[in-house]
Amino acid sequence: MGVTGGIAAYKAVHLVRLLIKEGHDVTVVPTEGALRFVGLPTWEAISRQPVTTSVHDDVARVRHVALGQNADLVVVAPATANTIASMAAGLAGDLLGTTLLATEAPVLIAPAMHAEMWRHAATQANIATLRSRGVHLVGPADGELAGGDAGPGRMSEPEEILAAAQALLAPGDLSGLRVAISAGGTREPIDPVRFLGNRSSGRQGAALAAEAAARGALVTLVAAHVDAAVLDAVEHPSVVVVHVGTAAELAAAMKDASASADVVVMAAAVADYRPREAADHKLTKAEGGLGRIELVENEDVVAALATARSQGRAPAGQTIVAFAAETLPDADDRRERARGKRERKGVDLLAVNLADAEHGFEKSHNAVEVIGEGGAVIAEASGTKRQVAGAIWNAVLGIR
Ligand code: CTP
């Protein structure tokens, strides 16, 4: 990733973070000018790689061409008018210049400059030259510029540049697939300050969403109560988050999203019951309203989605995945329960995991077995929730 000397260099720090979060290895090549805006230690810390700007450092490893030769993609963000001119002329005066000349990988630039500089005939001619050589552009956006000006020239947002970069790298194996995922624990109100909830953190559902987006899917994530940090980590241009509270709200949002989804994954911990009535004021001990709460059953959302599918109210070939967190200590018993649940709910795949003090809820790791047609265990996965998510998506692709 080349970073050149514009004020938008500070936004490029976030882009490096996003690229790394998506699992890419990023080497930052700042120009001398870029280092006047954001210093070398920041680039090294954020990219977790050594950073140099000069062709004369680390000559033993011929870095001046190696970086370009080894890259799968070169991104230049921000790309200043000066850098765009250097690229058009094929100048190799610094490490970024040599990297750009040595690479056969796709090149993506995110221009950033004042509107006048962008509109200038010289810049436009340089852009036309770069385009004719196959260089890809993202932006510039129209908006507020440094120094209070406005107009075209603003660097695109890091999320947008990330999406363009991802599209240029091998298109994911979930490319174009529309998926609806529920995550987190529902909360059923007792009164304005109390609720019936559960220990789901939403981590597994969030990991499924992040993994799907990274592999090219368009994701609707219906989030019941999910830890804020967990949700932040899913930020991606292809993920739309719909916030819900109760099981009924989750049901409505999932029915809506599933009506146009190719794959539906119910990773949320949905309350099976809710208080018959939520009090409109905080209940007091004196009233006696808390000692006994009458519960009524909630709809089984995933079963309803399977029914909708069987009645043709879903895209043809829709795949439905459910989860089951079981506390039965014996793996055979858990599997048997999971087989029954899969049949009862009418889903294609059911991912079953052990939920006890060490496993499942609120943990960063998970271990699941995926039950498929006829009750067969078609996949097993353990590791981080992101790794488990990867295995579940592989299992989905395996049956589609
Ligand atoms: N589920 C759902 N709607 C509910 C309850 C659960 O859609 N009202 C979904 C969950 O999101 C999960 C799957 O059903 O994908 C299994 O949840 P679980 O609570 O294990 O199933 P239950 O039917 O509640 O089974 P149990 O008898 O074990 O409580």
Residues whose N, C-alpha, C, O or C-beta is under 5 A from the ligand:
A	BS01	CTP	M266 A267 A268 A269 V270 A271 D272 N298 E299 D300 V301 V302 A303 A322 F323 A324 A325
